[in-house]
């Protein structure tokens, strides 16, 4: 019913292969649903640009196993095929299992949960015959995992390919695609990964080139049966835990080039629970839309657009006034940075921001990355003291001053090592944190947020 695109390690070309597949399928007129394993925001933007459908994150750590299975199935109903892009290497997970089982949160874990075959992408740039040993190891480490075939990336020549094919000939793993070394396809990167789609002026040219390559690089006769969704396999009995409100609540969503890190499921859950989502740009808008009852300031790249954000004083004053009057507000990572007194960018420039939080966000070179188990220290939108949530951290900034009454005490999920006390919950009804959260298995948070927003609207 779908195909998981996995890599033997990070950097082997999973995203390129996935985008080629998506572009090739769309060119053939197929309706495609894409998914991304893990907490990534940027790769799903590229998926959605190609498919015209929201990409869905499959992350059993941020949510749980049941939610991953439910999310996967419920978005298959009206499509012809499905593609799942993995994360890191096939067996790379955040929780070790002593070599006895498939690591939790890994691409292999998700592939088993959703019962789909795997296409393994191999980087052949520095190997020839040794590719067979790598392929054999991956195929036999966990025999109950269905590795359906191989995609060979960075093949240098016909001679190089012939050596690899000869080495692989005895293992029974079909070659599903061969990608030659290409130098004219580059999607630019910066400090948190790929540059998002909205900032790429030549994205249509790049996607067209990927579709052209897909026509010649893949063995479509072998691939299409693996990708096709069968009507008999679609399960639609998934019941939502969200209770819809009879009264609409208008929630502002900051979305533009500076703020675009949102899980589509979170937005869908808000809408399903009765929220009217009002999209708004802190970069260009001069006032808040009318009758807003709550705000969701997601992550993104405020440091890249700090000068323009800082120059838009009307938007800054509108956000500041709304928060100080008690409007329920979620600010995650980039949203938190926007609420600081200022952002100091990589060049050392200081840019005044909203100033709700008495601290400064300072960009640095050290990446703070990983899953977090967060214990609530204060009453907040996420619960009461002692409640536990799971989230993900991914940023290069630090705060000059920390909150005297932090929201969370956080630990690494894999080692239980203490990380920090962090997060802000004042002024009233503010929830600001570096932790990115997925609300798929936590509908109570959605209800608390909208209940506060509804009360704010009445009081106003």
C-alpha positions in Angstrom: 0.0 0.0 0.0 3.0 2.3 0.2 6.8 2.3 0.0 9.2 3.6 2.7 12.3 5.3 1.3 15.1 4.5 3.8 18.9 5.2 3.8 21.8 3.2 5.1 22.7 6.5 6.9 22.1 10.2 6.8 23.1 12.1 3.7 22.7 9.3 1.2 20.0 11.1 -0.8 16.7 10.0 0.7 15.1 13.4 0.2 16.2 13.6 -3.4 15.0 10.1 -4.2 11.7 10.8 -2.4 11.1 14.1 -4.3 12.0 12.3 -7.6 9.4 9.6 -6.9 6.8 12.2 -5.9 7.5 14.3 -9.0 7.5 11.3 -11.3 4.2 10.0 -9.9 2.5 13.3 -10.2 3.7 13.6 -13.8 2.0 10.3 -14.4 -1.3 11.7 -13.1 -1.2 9.7 -9.8 -2.7 11.1 -6.6 0.1 10.8 -4.0 0.0 11.0 -0.2 3.4 11.5 1.3 4.7 11.0 4.9 7.8 11.8 6.8 9.2 9.7 9.6 10.3 11.8 12.6 9.9 15.5 13.7 11.1 17.2 10.5 9.3 20.3 9.2 11.2 21.3 6.1 11.2 18.1 4.1 7.4 17.9 4.4 7.2 21.4 2.8 8.9 20.0 -0.3 6.7 16.9 -0.4 3.6 19.1 -0.2 4.8 21.4 -2.9 5.1 18.5 -5.3 2.0 16.5 -4.3 -0.4 19.4 -3.6 -1.4 17.6 -0.4 -0.3 18.0 3.2 2.6 15.7 4.2 2.0 13.9 7.4 4.6 13.2 10.1 4.8 9.7 11.5 6.6 9.9 14.8 5.9 7.3 17.6 8.0 9.3 20.1 6.1 12.6 19.7 2.8 10.7 19.5 2.5 6.9 20.0 2.3 3.7 17.9 -1.4 3.7 17.6 -1.5 7.3 16.4 1.1 6.6 13.8 -0.9 3.7 12.4 -4.1 5.8 12.5 -2.6 8.8 10.8 -1.1 6.6 8.1 -4.4 4.8 7.3 -6.8 7.7 7.4 -5.0 9.6 4.7 -5.0 6.8 2.1 -8.7 6.9 1.3 -8.6 9.1 -1.8 -5.1 8.5 -3.2 -3.5 6.1 -5.7 -0.2 5.6 -4.0 1.8 6.6 -0.9 5.5 7.4 -0.2 7.1 7.5 3.2 10.5 9.3 3.6 12.6 7.8 6.4 14.9 9.6 8.9 18.6 9.1 9.3 19.7 5.5 8.7 17.1 2.7 8.6 17.9 1.4 12.1 18.8 4.7 13.7 16.5 5.4 16.6 16.7 7.5 19.8 16.2 4.6 22.2 18.6 1.7 22.2 17.5 -1.8 22.4 20.7 -3.7 23.0 20.8 -5.0 19.4 17.9 -7.3 20.1 15.1 -5.4 18.5 14.3 -2.6 16.1 15.2 0.7 17.7 12.3 2.8 18.8 11.4 5.8 16.6 13.6 4.5 13.7 12.5 4.3 10.1 12.4 0.5 10.5 10.1 0.9 13.5 7.7 2.9 11.6 7.9 0.6 8.5 6.9 -2.3 10.8 4.1 -0.3 12.4 2.5 0.5 9.1 3.4 -2.8 7.5 5.0 -1.4 4.4 8.0 -2.5 2.2 11.2 -0.6 2.3 13.4 0.7 -0.6 17.0 1.1 0.7 19.0 4.0 -0.8 22.7 3.2 -1.0 25.4 5.8 -1.6 27.7 4.2 -4.1 30.1 7.1 -4.5 32.9 5.5 -2.5 32.1 1.8 -3.1 31.7 -0.8 -5.8 31.6 -4.5 -4.9 31.3 -3.6 -1.2 27.8 -2.4 -1.8 26.7 -6.0 -1.7 28.0 -6.4 1.9 26.1 -3.3 3.0 22.9 -4.4 1.3 23.2 -7.9 2.7 23.8 -6.6 6.3 20.7 -4.4 6.1 18.5 -7.1 4.6 19.5 -9.8 7.2 19.8 -7.7 10.4 16.1 -8.0 11.0 14.7 -10.6 8.6 11.1 -9.8 9.4 11.5 -6.4 7.9 10.5 -6.3 4.3 13.2 -4.7 2.2 11.7 -4.8 -1.2 14.7 -3.5 -3.2 17.6 -1.1 -3.6 18.0 2.4 -5.1 21.6 3.0 -6.1 22.7 6.7 -5.7 25.8 8.4 -7.0 26.8 5.8 -9.6 29.7 7.1 -11.5 29.7 5.2 -14.8 28.4 2.2 -16.7 31.5 0.3 -15.6 30.8 1.2 -12.0 27.2 0.1 -12.3 28.2 -3.2 -13.9 30.5 -4.1 -10.9 27.8 -3.3 -8.4 25.2 -5.3 -10.3 27.5 -8.2 -10.5 28.2 -8.1 -6.7 24.4 -7.9 -5.9 23.4 -10.6 -8.3 23.3 -13.4 -5.8 21.3 -11.7 -3.0 17.8 -11.5 -4.5 17.3 -7.8 -3.9 16.0 -6.1 -7.0 17.5 -2.8 -8.1 14.5 -0.3 -8.2 16.5 2.6 -9.4 19.9 3.9 -10.4 20.8 7.6 -9.9 24.0 8.9 -11.7 26.1 11.5 -10.2 24.4 14.8 -10.9 26.0 18.2 -10.4 23.2 20.5 -11.7 20.6 19.7 -9.0 21.1 21.5 -5.7 18.6 22.5 -3.1 20.4 25.1 -0.9 21.0 24.4 2.8 21.4 26.7 5.8 21.9 26.2 9.6 18.7 24.1 10.2 18.6 22.1 7.0 17.1 22.8 3.5 16.0 26.3 2.7 12.2 26.2 2.8 10.2 26.1 -0.5 8.8 29.7 -0.1 12.3 31.1 -0.4 13.3 29.3 -3.5 12.7 31.2 -6.7 13.7 28.3 -9.0 11.9 25.5 -7.2 9.6 24.7 -10.2 12.7 24.2 -12.4 14.3 21.9 -9.8 11.2 19.8 -9.4 10.8 19.6 -13.2 14.4 18.4 -13.5 13.7 15.8 -10.7 10.7 14.5 -12.6 12.8 14.2 -15.8 15.3 12.1 -13.9 12.6 10.0 -12.4 11.4 9.0 -15.9 14.8 7.4 -16.7 16.3 6.5 -13.3 13.6 4.3 -11.8 12.3 0.9 -12.8 8.7 1.9 -12.8 7.5 -1.6 -13.6 8.9 -2.8 -10.3 8.1 0.3 -8.3 4.4 1.0 -9.1 3.0 -2.3 -7.6 4.9 -1.4 -4.4 3.5 2.1 -4.3 -0.1 1.5 -5.2 -2.8 1.8 -2.6 -5.3 -1.1 -2.7 -8.9 -0.3 -1.7 -9.1 -3.5 0.4 -6.2 -2.3 2.6 -7.7 1.1 3.5 -9.2 1.3 7.0 -11.5 4.1 7.8 -12.8 3.2 11.2 -10.4 5.5 13.0 -12.3 7.5 15.6 -11.1 11.0 16.5 -10.7 11.9 20.2 -11.4 15.5 19.4 -14.8 16.9 20.6 -16.0 19.7 18.4 -17.2 22.9 19.9 -20.5 24.3 18.9 -19.0 27.8 18.9 -16.3 28.8 16.5 -13.1 30.2 18.0 -10.9 32.4 15.8 -7.2 31.4 16.2 -4.4 33.4 14.5 -1.7 31.3 12.9 1.6 33.2 12.1 2.6 31.8 8.7 5.0 33.4 6.3 8.7 33.0 5.4 9.8 33.6 9.0 7.2 31.3 10.7 6.3 28.1 8.9 7.1 25.2 11.2 3.8 23.5 11.9 2.6 19.9 11.9 -0.4 19.8 9.7 -2.1 17.5 12.1 -2.0 20.2 14.8 -3.7 22.6 12.5 -6.3 20.0 11.6 -7.0 19.1 15.2 -7.6 22.8 16.0 -10.0 23.1 13.1 -11.7 19.8 14.0 -12.2 21.0 17.6 -14.0 24.2 16.4 -11.2 26.7 15.6 -11.4 29.0 12.6 -7.8 29.3 11.6 -6.8 32.8 10.5 -3.3 32.9 8.8 -1.3 36.1 9.4 2.1 37.4 8.6 4.3 39.2 11.2 6.5 40.2 8.3 3.9 42.2 6.3 0.7 42.7 8.3 0.2 46.0 10.2 -2.6 44.9 12.6 -4.2 41.7 13.9 -7.3 40.4 12.1 -10.6 41.2 13.8 -12.1 39.1 16.6 -9.0 37.0 17.2 -9.3 34.9 20.5 -5.9 33.1 20.5 -2.5 33.0 18.8 -0.2 30.2 17.6 3.3 31.5 16.8 5.2 28.5 15.3 8.8 27.9 14.7 10.8 29.0 11.6 13.6 31.4 10.9 13.0 34.7 12.7 16.7 35.2 12.9 17.0 35.2 9.1 14.2 37.8 8.8 15.0 39.7 12.0 15.5 43.0 10.4 12.2 43.0 8.6 10.4 41.6 11.6 11.9 44.3 13.8 11.0 47.1 11.3 7.3 46.1 11.4 6.5 47.9 14.6 2.8 47.9 14.1 2.7 44.1 14.1 5.0 44.0 17.1 2.8 46.4 19.1 -0.4 44.5 18.1 1.1 41.1 19.3 2.4 42.7 22.5 -0.9 44.3 23.4 -2.8 41.1 22.7 -0.6 39.0 24.9 -0.6 41.5 27.8 -4.4 41.6 27.7 -4.4 37.8 28.3 -5.0 36.4 24.8 -4.1 32.6 25.0 -0.8 32.3 23.0 1.4 29.4 22.0 4.9 30.3 21.0 7.2 27.5 19.9 10.9 28.0 19.3 11.0 30.7 16.6 7.8 32.1 18.1 9.5 32.3 21.5 12.4 34.2 19.9 10.0 36.7 18.3 8.5 37.4 21.8 11.9 38.2 23.3 13.2 41.8 23.8 15.6 41.3 20.9 17.3 38.8 18.6 21.0 38.9 18.1 21.8 37.3 14.7 24.8 35.4 13.6 26.6 38.6 12.6 26.1 40.1 16.0 23.4 42.5 14.9 20.7 43.4 17.5 17.1 43.5 16.4 14.3 44.6 18.8 11.4 42.2 18.9 8.0 42.1 20.8 9.5 42.3 24.3 7.0 40.3 26.1 9.7 38.0 27.5 12.5 39.8 29.5 15.3 38.1 27.6 17.3 38.1 24.4 17.7 35.3 21.9 21.3 35.0 20.8 22.3 33.0 17.7 25.3 30.6 18.1 27.0 27.8 16.3 26.0 25.0 18.7 23.0 23.0 17.6 20.5 22.0 20.4 18.9 18.9 18.9 16.9 15.9 20.2 13.7 14.5 21.7 12.8 15.7 25.1 10.7 14.3 27.9 9.3 17.4 29.6 7.9 17.4 33.1 5.5 20.3 33.7 6.6 22.6 36.6 3.7 25.1 36.5 0.0 25.1 35.5 -0.1 25.9 31.8 -1.8 25.0 28.6 0.0 21.7 28.7 -1.3 20.6 32.1 -0.5 20.6 35.8 2.8 20.2 37.7 4.0 16.6 37.3 2.4 16.0 33.9 4.7 14.7 31.3 4.8 15.6 27.6 7.2 14.6 24.8 8.6 17.1 22.3 11.6 17.9 20.1 14.2 20.6 20.3 16.0 21.9 17.2 17.6 25.4 17.3 20.9 27.3 17.4 19.9 30.1 19.7 20.2 30.6 23.4 18.4 32.9 25.8 20.4 35.4 27.7 18.1 35.2 30.7 16.0 32.2 31.8 12.5 32.3 33.4 12.4 32.4 37.1 9.4 30.2 37.0 10.1 27.8 34.1 7.4 25.7 32.4 9.4 22.5 32.1 12.2 20.4 33.4 13.5 18.5 30.4 15.4 15.3 29.8 16.8 13.5 26.8 14.5 10.7 25.8 17.3 8.2 25.0 19.5 8.6 28.1 17.2 10.3 30.6 20.0 12.9 31.0 18.8 16.2 32.4 18.8 19.0 29.8 17.4 22.2 31.2 14.6 24.0 33.0 13.0 26.2 30.4 9.9 27.8 29.0 7.8 30.8 30.0 4.1 31.1 31.1 3.8 34.8 32.0 2.0 37.0 31.1 -1.2 35.1 31.8 -2.3 32.5 29.2 1.1 32.5 27.5 2.9 29.3 26.7 6.4 29.9 25.2 9.0 27.2 24.9 11.8 25.9 22.6 10.0 22.5 22.7 8.1 21.6 19.5 5.1 19.4 20.2 2.8 17.2 18.2 -0.8 17.1 19.6 -1.9 13.9 17.9 -2.3 11.8 21.0 -2.9 14.8 23.4 -6.4 16.2 22.4 -6.8 17.6 25.9 -4.2 20.3 25.1 -6.2 21.3 22.1 -9.4 21.6 24.2 -7.7 23.6 27.0 -6.3 26.0 24.5 -9.6 26.6 22.8 -11.5 26.8 26.1 -9.2 29.6 27.2 -9.6 31.3 23.8 -13.3 31.1 24.0 -13.4 32.6 27.5 -11.0 35.3 26.4 -13.4 36.2 23.6 -16.4 36.4 26.0 -14.4 38.5 28.5 -13.2 40.8 25.8 
